[in-house]
Amino acid sequence: MTTTTTHTNGQQSEAPDLPTRIFAQWGLPHTVTPRFGARLIQEHHRLHFLSDRASLVGELVEEAIDQLEIAFPSIIKELEGKLLTGELDAQRQQRITVQHAGFTCEADSLGSHGYIYIAIY
């Protein structure tokens, strides 16, 4: 059975007050906003970034996004150095903090054996 509703005299069904959003937050859980979060894949002492495993929480101004794009490779290199020294360990949950170009990056494997979760603000 098919039901059809016809709106007459300019009547329409009410739209919800707030749009429905399905939003996956990637990265290290954090209370700071705005922030950039991502789940990096660890391969030995290298970290790989996948753009579909990243998200922005809150609103960053375009200038801050541009600055983060410039600083991001250096932040990743610094995290890779922490993997080499054992300060960042894929098998042990321990949050570390690195700072670069005015950004703070917190990182932790959360004991995941292959992923590094980051929050940059």
ChimeraX attribute file (.defattr): number of C-alpha atoms within 10 A of each C-alpha:
attribute: neighborCount
match mode: 1-to-1
recipient: residues
	/A:1	2
	/A:2	3
	/A:3	5
	/A:4	5
	/A:5	6
	/A:6	7
	/A:7	9
	/A:8	7
	/A:9	5
	/A:10	5
	/A:11	8
	/A:12	9
	/A:13	7
	/A:14	6
	/A:15	7
	/A:16	7
	/A:17	6
	/A:18	6
	/A:19	7
	/A:20	7
	/A:21	6
	/A:22	6
	/A:23	8
	/A:24	11
	/A:25	16
	/A:26	20
	/A:27	25
	/A:28	22
	/A:29	12
	/A:30	14
	/A:31	9
	/A:32	12
	/A:33	13
	/A:34	14
	/A:35	21
	/A:36	24
	/A:37	25
	/A:38	24
	/A:39	27
	/A:40	24
	/A:41	18
	/A:42	19
	/A:43	11
	/A:44	11
	/A:45	17
	/A:46	15
	/A:47	19
	/A:48	13
	/A:49	15
	/A:50	11
	/A:51	10
	/A:52	9
	/A:53	16
	/A:54	20
	/A:55	18
	/A:56	19
	/A:57	20
	/A:58	11
	/A:59	12
	/A:60	15
	/A:61	9
	/A:62	9
	/A:63	9
	/A:64	13
	/A:65	14
	/A:66	11
	/A:67	13
	/A:68	19
	/A:69	11
	/A:70	12
	/A:71	15
	/A:72	16
	/A:73	12
	/A:74	13
	/A:75	20
	/A:76	18
	/A:77	14
	/A:78	15
	/A:79	25
	/A:80	19
	/A:81	15
	/A:82	16
	/A:83	18
	/A:84	14
	/A:85	11
	/A:86	12
	/A:87	15
	/A:88	23
	/A:89	24
	/A:90	22
	/A:91	13
	/A:92	15
	/A:93	15
	/A:94	14
	/A:95	16
	/A:96	15
	/A:97	14
	/A:98	15
	/A:99	13
	/A:100	13
	/A:101	12
	/A:102	10
	/A:103	17
	/A:104	15
	/A:105	22
	/A:106	21
	/A:107	25
	/A:108	23
	/A:109	25
	/A:110	18
	/A:111	14
	/A:112	14
	/A:113	14
	/A:114	17
	/A:115	22
	/A:116	25
	/A:117	22
	/A:118	27
	/A:119	26
	/A:120	25
	/A:121	20
